[in-house]
Amino acid sequence: MSETNTAPVVLDVWCELQCPDCRTALDDLRALRARYGDRLELRLRHFPLEKHKHSYAAAQAAEEAAEQGRGWEYAEAVLARAEELGTRGEKLLTEVADGLGLDAEEVDTALVDGRHMLIVDADQAEGKAIGVTGTPTYAVGGELLDGSKDQQGLRERIEEIVDGLLGQA
């Protein structure tokens, strides 16, 4: 008698919140959420790129939003305004938090005191260690899928892997 695996499959999403390609990837992530529900755990992993000067602050703000229970929602709202983030920086980060009903003052304080820097640094270091070079990049079932240059066919590949891990092949 075999036991069914009730633990969700984990999909690490290496993302940068000032990255237009990551914004494009949101459609795929929404489709994956709709298809798998709670059988798939999407984990936002931070990979701020030096070319985007506000991406590191955005990653820290997203961690504070996650502590307030709205991490993905916040990340999606910031990605929707990626170009504006490039010009407005931290003002936009607190504005988005306020717009979602988060404690924007706490987001601002977190950016000042750097309480989430270690998480962002650890994500970035782990990403580099496993071969992440750009965003978005996905890690699922031991495979690394790089969407930073082309996202064509990636959702289908993720679905193949997840179906296999869930025993739905």
Beta strands, then each sheet from edge to edge (+ up, - down):
strand 1: 9-15
strand 2: 40-46
strand 3: 137-140
strand 4: 143-146
sheet 1: 2+ 1+ 3- 4+
end
